[in-house]
């Protein structure tokens, strides 16, 4: 397997063997994340975030610093030359002169792949439109593996906005490489995108539903997502599906004792705060897992680990 210099654009670009190897390296990064390392000393990461982010941007920056590297970049387009009319291709060609790897978030689908065509340094997709978010999928898989010691054989439910939620698109693609039973639960207008559904149905068992309660007792992993208000072309359509699902203590009465709840965050009411104190909640642990998973990716694409 060759990762040095590789772009991380879509989870579909990876084999199961490659994903398993990344997860193995992520596990090895756990102690390094606490002690620090100089394996990426004199390496620079550029974060180009044309769209709002807290966890992903800070997670990449933290990962780079823990490996001894440095970071530059911007957190919103209006602070860059994009405001003056500079296009994405030119921005990337300028920034690659300053950095060894570029992490890009952009509101338009296809932006990361376009950037990769012009850049001579690795491009890591940190979320493009409603398309994909491959590094989130990797940290989600790492969380599942860490908590359950396996991925094969699990019943996993993806719940909420499956149409516009880019995290669930990448995660569904990734899970289709494993022996899982996948439950897709969403309001009808927010069902999984057809191209994703057609791909994963060829590989794993997929069940689509609109109601959540009857499925809960058999679930091992409950993956909640928020309704992506910013992706809706029509505010009236958002109003129809807002608040479709909410996990509270009452709903958890009959679930498996070792069922865990994940969420890519931010949440906007789909998981009650009272759930945070239950043994099922793992969404804040996901944040730490994102740091070690991204440490693994950075070390691999920059050639510090083969």
Order of alpha helices (4+ residues) and beta strands (2+ residues): alpha-beta-alpha-beta-alpha-beta-alpha-beta-alpha-beta-alpha-beta-alpha-beta-beta-alpha-beta-alpha
